[in-house]
Amino acid sequence: MNFFFRIQEAYGKPRRTLDLQSHTGRAAKKMLRKEFMKVKIHLLRMGQSGFIKKSSVFELFGLDYIMDENLNLWFIEANTMPALHGKTRAHKDLFIEILGGMFEIVSGLLRSRAKRIISYVNNLTGEYGIDVVDIEKRREEFNEISKNYFEDEFLPKSSYGFYKIVDENLDGVERYSGLLAEECLAF
């Protein structure tokens, strides 16, 4: 089921509805998803100095937004300890799906890195035995393989509705999925 429909089911229908299957509804949904992503990127950039950048460490934030009649999205607050208890079955199912997706992302990154490191160590010991030749080159190689990115077999399922919006392995606007303008990166 579409993620927007699940949220609507969990929290009730708004006073003014938009048929998300119509041409206008699909365009609005695409535009809103992009705006949500931009807000999340700006929030991450503002708070990134306080984050521990390891794939074995993760945080779940609850972000509250409000939308006006012109479909302008306004950020209200970020909750560092969002309430994940459901009042209805739809709430509970939505939270289970969100947490399942989050754990799949974290475990996928860890499993991807472990696969690369095990392969690297096996190649190194097979080629050189215990003595490691050219230690600086080996450190550079190790730093490259221990970056956070998914191996194909550990990619999260698309059904969770998660989208990568920041990739620390890239530079410039590509780091932010092309969603930020170049002038935003100056800050």
Residue pairs with C-beta under 8 A, 6 or more apart in sequence:
2 20
3 161
4 20
4 29
5 20
6 90
6 93
6 94
6 97
7 94
8 14
9 90
10 86
10 88
10 90
10 91
10 93
10 94
16 69
18 24
18 25
18 28
19 25
20 26
20 28
20 29
28 71
31 71
32 67
32 71
32 73
33 163
34 179
35 73
36 65
36 73
37 163
37 165
37 177
37 179
38 179
38 180
39 63
39 65
39 73
39 75
40 63
40 165
41 165
41 166
41 176
41 177
41 179
41 180
42 180
42 184
43 63
43 75
43 78
44 51
44 165
44 166
45 187
51 59
53 168
55 106
55 109
55 110
55 113
55 148
56 106
56 110
58 102
58 105
58 106
59 80
60 82
60 98
60 99
60 102
61 78
61 79
61 80
61 82
62 78
62 79
62 82
62 83
63 75
63 77
63 78
63 79
64 75
64 76
64 77
64 78
64 79
65 73
65 74
65 75
65 76
66 73
66 74
66 76
67 73
67 74
68 74
84 95
84 98
84 99
85 91
85 95
86 92
86 93
86 94
86 95
97 160
97 161
98 160
100 160
101 156
101 157
101 160
101 161
101 162
102 162
104 156
104 157
104 160
105 156
105 162
107 154
108 150
108 154
108 155
108 156
109 148
109 149
109 150
109 154
111 151
111 154
112 149
112 150
112 151
112 154
113 145
113 146
113 147
113 148
115 151
115 154
116 145
116 146
116 151
117 142
117 145
117 146
120 141
120 142
120 145
124 132
124 138
132 138
147 168
147 169
148 168
148 169
149 167
149 169
150 156
156 162
163 177
164 177
165 176
165 177
165 179
166 175
166 176
166 177
167 174
167 175
167 177
168 175
172 182
172 185
173 179
173 180
173 181
173 182
173 185
